[in-house]
Structure formats: structure tokens, C-alpha cells
Amino acid sequence: LKYIHPLTGRIHPSFVQLVNTGRMACRAPNMQQLPNAVTGHRNCFTLPKTSVNNLLVSDFSNMEVRCLADASGDENMLDFLNDGQHPLYGADFHSYSANRMEQAMYGAEAKVVQPKELIDGTKKPEFTNEDGEKRSASKAFTFGLAFGKGIKAFSSDLRISEEETEIFLDSYYASYPKLQPWFKKQHKLVEENGYILIDKLTDFRWFDEGKEDREEDLKTA
């Protein structure tokens, strides 16, 4: 309520572009991260009764996954995304990944991780709490790896030991075999050049501010 403008009686959030990543962010208030429609929070936001416009809610589907797939060239990721609708998992990449991780860890003894929803969007009755936990872990690794998390951060977030985290991480890399080599290549380029090339078209770069400090530490070690 504190963001309601005293003259217009409406909310006017600000959209800004984050300098280091190029992503768009919304502030005062953050309209990009409202709770989902089930909670009813989004129903609090309406247009004036006299308005002839409509409110549009949109979202990029699996954007981080698409970026990882395109950059790494991993066929398993690309196949899932290019197919559009998986016969079992539909567009639910996280349940699909959880099932691939399960197969990588347990082979023939692996249980099939059920999708969260049917293709028509209704909740799948067979989706259990165990399936939900596996899906959440898979989702954590997908987003965590995309934004540079390591073993310790994953271990803390998932509340499991670092040894268990490594097993999960190995199964994720086994599910998408081109990811780990691509990450290692990017790490090497950062160490050599001191920056990550974010956009080839604009030559937009993110500079590694800690590179000089690490080099100085190596000199004095």
C-alpha cells in the first residue's frame, strides 16, 4: 500500500536493467515476483474501471535452461526444449531432470519420477512428496549451476552433506554431459581474460573483480 501514488491512486513500479548481467528488474514494488495465481495475491492489482486496456501476465518458459542448452550445446537439453511437449513430462523440465538424475544414480533400480502436472496443467495424482523433493533438488541444481553456485552453497541450501551433494551434482552432469566441459571452459576463459563475454553482438562483458586479488595472492604465496 505504501507504493500507491497519492495523486493517481495507482502503483507505478520502476523497471531497471542490471548492469552486471543485463537482466531486467522491477522495484518499488517488485511486480515480477508476485506469488502465483493460486494464492489470490495477483487479484489485488486491477486497472481503472474506465480503462479499455487489459493486464497481461507473461513469463519466459525455462529461460535459464534455454540459455544453458544454447551455450553448451547439450543434446539432451536441446532435445527436450525443441520437442515442445515431452510425452510424459510435457514442459516440466525439472521433473524430467529429476528422473534423469535418478536413472544416472540408480540405473535399472531407479524409480520413475512422476511429473508434477499433466500436459493439460492439472496436478498428476501419482505425484508424491518424494517426487516433489527430487524435483526441487533438480530445480536447485539447474538454477544454481546457471548462476555459479558451488558444492558448499548447494550443500547448505539442500541441507545435505557435501559428499551427498557431489553425488547429486555428478548425476546432474551425467544427465547433461556437455555442461561440465562448457563450465570448465568458461572458468578457464575468466582466469585467462578476467571477464565473461555475456553478449557477442554488443560485446557486453562482466569483469571478474577478484582476479587481480587472486593473482597477487599467488605471487605472495
C-alpha positions in Angstrom: 0.0 0.0 0.0 2.9 2.4 0.6 3.7 2.4 -3.1 0.2 3.8 -4.1 0.8 7.2 -5.7 -1.1 10.0 -3.8 -2.3 11.7 -7.0 -3.1 8.8 -9.3 -4.1 6.3 -6.7 -2.2 3.7 -8.8 1.1 1.8 -8.4 3.9 2.9 -10.8 6.8 0.4 -10.4 10.3 1.1 -11.9 11.9 -1.2 -14.3 15.7 -1.1 -14.5 18.4 -3.1 -16.3 21.0 -4.8 -14.0 24.4 -3.7 -15.2 26.4 -6.9 -14.5 24.0 -9.3 -16.1 21.8 -7.3 -18.4 18.6 -8.7 -16.7 15.6 -6.5 -16.1 14.5 -5.9 -12.6 11.3 -4.4 -11.1 11.4 -2.2 -8.0 9.1 -0.3 -5.7 7.3 -2.7 -5.7 8.7 -5.8 -7.4 5.9 -6.8 -9.8 7.9 -9.6 -11.3 7.9 -11.9 -8.3 4.3 -11.9 -7.0 3.0 -15.2 -5.6 1.3 -17.4 -8.1 -2.3 -17.0 -9.1 -3.5 -19.7 -6.7 -2.8 -17.5 -3.6 -5.0 -14.7 -4.9 -2.3 -12.0 -4.4 -2.4 -11.0 -8.1 -6.1 -10.3 -7.9 -5.2 -7.2 -5.8 -3.9 -5.5 -8.9 -6.5 -4.1 -11.2 -6.9 -1.4 -13.9 -9.2 1.6 -13.5 -12.8 0.8 -14.2 -12.7 3.2 -17.1 -9.7 1.6 -18.7 -10.1 -0.2 -22.1 -6.7 -2.0 -21.6 -6.0 -5.4 -20.1 -3.4 -6.6 -17.7 -1.0 -9.1 -19.3 0.8 -11.7 -17.2 3.7 -13.3 -19.1 6.8 -15.3 -18.3 9.8 -16.8 -20.1 9.5 -20.6 -20.0 12.7 -22.2 -18.7 14.8 -19.2 -19.8 17.9 -20.3 -17.8 17.6 -23.8 -19.2 17.4 -22.4 -22.7 20.5 -20.3 -22.2 22.4 -23.2 -20.8 21.3 -25.5 -23.6 22.2 -23.0 -26.3 25.6 -22.1 -24.8 26.7 -25.6 -24.0 25.1 -27.4 -27.0 23.9 -30.2 -24.8 21.8 -32.5 -26.9 19.6 -33.8 -24.0 18.6 -30.3 -23.0 18.1 -29.2 -26.6 16.0 -32.3 -27.5 13.7 -31.6 -24.5 13.2 -28.0 -25.4 12.9 -28.5 -29.1 10.3 -31.2 -28.7 8.0 -28.7 -27.1 5.9 -31.3 -25.2 7.6 -34.4 -23.8 5.2 -37.4 -23.9 5.4 -37.8 -20.1 6.7 -34.6 -18.7 5.2 -32.0 -21.0 7.1 -28.8 -20.4 8.1 -29.8 -16.9 11.9 -29.7 -17.3 12.6 -30.1 -13.5 10.7 -33.4 -13.2 12.4 -34.6 -16.4 15.8 -33.7 -15.0 15.0 -35.3 -11.6 14.2 -38.5 -13.5 17.4 -38.4 -15.5 19.4 -37.9 -12.2 17.6 -40.8 -10.7 18.5 -43.0 -13.7 22.1 -41.8 -13.5 22.4 -42.7 -9.8 20.5 -46.0 -9.6 20.3 -47.4 -13.2 17.9 -50.2 -13.6 16.7 -49.9 -9.9 15.7 -46.3 -10.4 12.1 -45.3 -9.7 10.3 -43.1 -12.3 10.0 -39.6 -11.0 6.4 -38.6 -11.9 5.7 -35.2 -13.4 4.1 -32.5 -11.2 1.3 -31.9 -13.7 -0.5 -33.5 -16.6 0.0 -31.9 -20.0 -3.3 -30.0 -19.6 -2.0 -28.4 -16.4 -3.9 -30.4 -13.8 -2.0 -31.9 -10.9 -0.9 -35.5 -11.5 -2.4 -37.8 -8.8 0.7 -40.0 -8.8 2.9 -37.1 -7.9 4.2 -37.9 -4.4 6.1 -35.9 -1.8 9.2 -37.9 -2.7 8.8 -36.9 -6.3 8.4 -33.3 -5.2 11.7 -33.4 -3.2 13.5 -34.9 -6.1 12.1 -32.3 -8.4 13.0 -29.5 -6.0 16.6 -30.8 -5.8 16.8 -30.9 -9.6 15.5 -27.4 -9.9 18.0 -26.2 -7.3 20.9 -27.6 -9.3 19.6 -26.2 -12.6 19.3 -22.6 -11.3 22.3 -22.9 -9.0 24.6 -24.0 -11.8 23.3 -21.4 -14.1 24.2 -18.7 -11.6 27.6 -20.1 -10.5 26.9 -22.0 -7.2 29.4 -24.4 -5.8 29.4 -27.6 -3.7 29.2 -25.7 -0.3 26.3 -23.4 -1.4 24.3 -26.4 -2.7 25.1 -28.4 0.5 23.8 -25.5 2.6 20.7 -24.9 0.6 19.7 -28.5 0.3 20.8 -29.3 3.9 22.8 -32.4 2.9 26.5 -33.2 3.3 29.0 -32.1 0.7 29.6 -35.8 -0.1 25.9 -36.3 -0.9 25.9 -33.0 -2.9 28.7 -34.3 -5.1 26.7 -37.4 -5.8 23.7 -35.3 -6.9 26.0 -33.0 -8.9 27.7 -35.9 -10.7 24.3 -37.3 -11.6 23.2 -33.9 -13.0 26.4 -33.7 -15.1 25.9 -37.3 -16.3 22.3 -36.3 -17.4 23.7 -33.4 -19.4 27.2 -34.4 -20.4 28.2 -31.2 -22.3 27.5 -28.9 -19.3 30.6 -29.6 -17.2 33.1 -29.3 -20.0 31.4 -26.0 -21.0 31.6 -24.7 -17.4 35.3 -25.6 -17.2 36.0 -23.8 -20.4 34.2 -20.7 -19.2 36.2 -20.8 -15.9 39.4 -21.1 -17.8 38.5 -18.1 -20.0 37.7 -16.0 -17.0 41.0 -16.9 -15.4 42.9 -16.0 -18.6 40.9 -12.9 -19.7 39.5 -11.5 -16.4 35.9 -11.3 -17.8 32.9 -13.2 -19.2 31.6 -12.3 -22.6 27.8 -12.0 -22.0 26.7 -10.9 -25.4 28.7 -11.4 -28.6 26.6 -8.9 -30.5 27.2 -5.9 -28.2 30.5 -7.2 -26.8 28.9 -6.8 -23.3 31.3 -8.2 -20.7 31.2 -9.0 -16.9 34.6 -8.4 -15.3 36.0 -10.7 -12.6 36.9 -8.1 -9.9 38.6 -10.7 -7.8 41.1 -11.9 -10.5 43.8 -9.4 -9.5 43.5 -10.2 -5.8 43.9 -14.0 -6.6 46.9 -13.3 -8.8 48.5 -11.2 -6.0 47.9 -14.0 -3.5 49.6 -16.4 -5.8 52.6 -14.1 -6.2 53.0 -13.8 -2.4 52.2 -17.4 -1.5 
